[in-house]
Amino acid sequence: MGGMGFTSAVDIREPAWIGTWALVAGLMRQLHAPFRDLDVSKAPGSDFDELRAAHDRLKKEHGEITATWKEWDDKTKAEYFDLVGGTTGRPPDVEVSPNLSRVIFTSDSFRLTFATLLDSTSQRIPSMQYEPFATTTKHTLLGDDSSHGNLYAKRSTCHRISPLSVALAIGSAIAAGTLAYAVLPIVSSSVLMASPTVGEEQDMRAKRVRLPPDDLLSADSTPQMCPPRGPWPQPPGCPGSDKDSVFLSPEAAMAAAAAAAKAAQEGKSPKEVQQAATEAAEEAAGRKSLLLSAAEVKLDAARSQIGGGGLPPQRFVVDGVTPSSHQMLRGDCYVFAGSGILEDSYRRYGVERGWFDGSKYMRLSRQALGIAYMEACKQDPISYCPSDEIKAGNTVQISWGNTTEGRDGGDEKLFAVLSDLAVLPEKVCPYQSVPSSETDWRCDGLADARKRNPLRFKVKSWKTHFARDDIKRTLVEDGRPLSLGLGEVKAFYYAPCDAGRGCDEKTADCAPCPLERVYRGVSCCVAIDRPCVNMRGEWFHQPHEPLVQAGGHAINIVGFNDHFRTNAGYEGGWIVRNTWEDGVGVSHGMRARGSHSAAYFMQDVGELEEAQACPNPHSPRSWMPCKDADECLSPMTAMSAESTRKVLRLECVDNGAALPEGACESGDNYYLQNISGFGASGLYTACFLRVPSSAAATSRCYPPVPLDDLPMIFGPADEELERVGVNDPELCGFNFIPFNTYEALQSRFGDVIATSYDIEWTESSYAARRAPGYDYSLVQASTKPLQAVPKYAPSRYRANGL
């Protein structure tokens, strides 16, 4: 069926294709009687004289070996099979000729070369015609290659093969009941995965996955092939390929092959045969994943490592994690934590079954979910529901279902225990950023949208987790985020009481100063408490200070990294999806907030790449220092700030939250000169250069403050903020909680709870499986592409200027 046009390239060095062709090779051997009884263990191997003699005899009898396979008798086929397949003494599962021109798939019972496999497809189904391998490419048997001492087929072009013939062979094997016998000796030594990176290759070698020897991985002489076009994207280099390699799952491949064989035997046209295979693959995807992406293969490898009794990987993040969202000034973090789990499960469940595009996600409405919570809690209140106390005469009663806030908020697991909970896409109505008894219930058009809402889910089970290794194992094995409820604590700092801080020892509430050299001669310190999260999105605690709880929070754990080190010096922790908006302004007890991408905490991207997505312009860590006016105003400094996406020019904020008002002058330009640590407790002194428009530049250094107090004094100028940009909400919003901090909170308060969920969605919840009576317009309008952190590229400039 070469006329169907399925020709292009696949790198057969990829274990995915080695495993696939090995499977087909086994099936082919089971189907062909002459091969079934062939004793290849006695093949000539590397005996040069015997191979050369066999070659000469075949050439004399048949001329150049370009005849089609079906023209040869069984004896000639067997001799040719011995000739090109008879290498011996190599590893037993996959053999590669020295220049990668031949790959031999073997088990304990047989060896079969790639060339023989392709040639032998010409007689599998007599009613079908195929373009055999031998008529497409001429084989030149090089018997005088003394450097390797054997004969092998050398190919000068990429080869054409009928993919349908392979599918028919598999389908016939299924029909003949030979599948299990053919597959068992091969699948045990084959792993379906994408072409590995260096790190992944090391992981695979650690798990004893067989790979071609390093010295054989030359790319200049590898024959290449492509699979048929169908409902699956193509591997790199093939027509229709995209940047993410994906492969047909074994279950879907078997189903497609069986359907193709049946359709061919019924005399269907090639187009009808392909359509039958496509539909069978899609149907099989409802039982198991249709596509295996590179990330999913990596997840499978991690799961295999744990399942084999090994330790979890040292860093991991769930594939396709959906973006963060912001709860603004409301205390409904539990709504966001629950909707994050549901949102992620909707995408994951649909992708696994071929019902949803894996490059996208569908945003759920937090506003509608909050209303659904209030309605359910009003009708059937449980302890997970938010509640308030109200006075009725001389008694105090609990009020349920009248707020999403409540005195203590709600529980992030609430969605898992409420039945028939209505969830809707984000576009049904906007989220109300400020809490009130009126706005909490506001969602115009909600009643009409519910009538034709296709979204239906069911929580089949949920389980709580407490130990670090249990949470890691669950993340890796399930490949899904977990919800997390935990307490927030205050961080305490002790700053010297001095006039620069507006502090008078005679009237101040003095506390003992830390016993550090920088406090020598200081008799009075004032205590400052701040949230335990810095503007890098890193949580922390102070081991030698009391843990004072400031509130509670609900978020999602999406991964971990054992080696990421925080500003506070903690190594290893959880990557979490938070719900706080970045920037400045009073919110959640913090005056300034920042975050990063999950890829940053995974250490998959560096500072330059991360600045393209999450520049955190209000954080002092993102400000470009310069020592004097000449350097601060230099074009070279401006170019450096532009290329690294750093803030250069600052303006006075002076809101009195960090130091008394009057710390700077509005309207003047400021530049950061330096920041220095003060002691070991997290205080810093900073010096800034003031460059007024009509006077000489002056420098001023400020008393020690927590680093994230500096945005209360200075901030990026408007044009700097426009140039640098703000954090991308589609990528940023992730935090890092060190294991030490997590376990300190758990030990102290005992209410740090991680929960995993097994959630299923109805097929009609997806627009690709639309059912009558439902309106999918909101689903489609709320579906967005998943983003990736942009790659860094050097800036370009005009000659002789910026």
ABEGO torsion letter per residue (X at the ends): XAAAGBBBBBBAABAAAAAAAAAAAAAAAAABAAAAABBAAABAEABAAAAAAAAAAAAAAAEBBABBAAABBAAAAAAAAAAAAABBGBBAABBBBAAGABBBBBBAABBBBAAAAAAAAAAABAABBBBBAAAABBBBBBAABAAAGBBBBBBABBBBBBAAAAAAAAAAAAAAGAAAAAAAAAAAABBBBBBBBAAAAAAAAAAGBBBBBAAABBAAABBBBBBBBBABBBBBGBBGBBABBBBBBAAAAAAAAAAAAAAAAAGBBAAAAAAAAAAAAAAAAAABBABBBAAAAAAAAAAAAAAAGBBBBABBBBBGBBBBBBAEABAAAAAAAAAAAAAAAAAAAAAAAGABBAABBBBBBAAAAAAAAAAAAAABBBAABBBBBBBBEABBBBBBGABAAEAAEBBAAAAAABBGBBBBBAAABBBBABBBAAAAABBBGAAAAAAABABBBBBABBBBBABAAAAAAAAAAAGBBBBBBBBBBBBBBBBBBBAAAGBBAAABBBBBBBBBAAABGBABBBBBBBBABBAAGBBBBBAABBBBBAEBBBBBBAEBBAABBBAAGBBEEBBBBBABBBEBEBBGGBABBBBBBAAAAAGABBAAAAAAABAGAABAAABBBBABAAAAABAAAAAAAAAAGBBABBBBAGAGAABBBGABBBGBBBBBABBBBBEAAGBBBBBBBBBBAABBBBBBBBBBBBAAAAAAABBBBAAAAAAAEBBBAAABGBBBBBAAAAAAAAAAAGABBBBBBBBBBBAAABAAABBBGBBAAAAAAABBBBBBBBBBBBBBBBBGEX
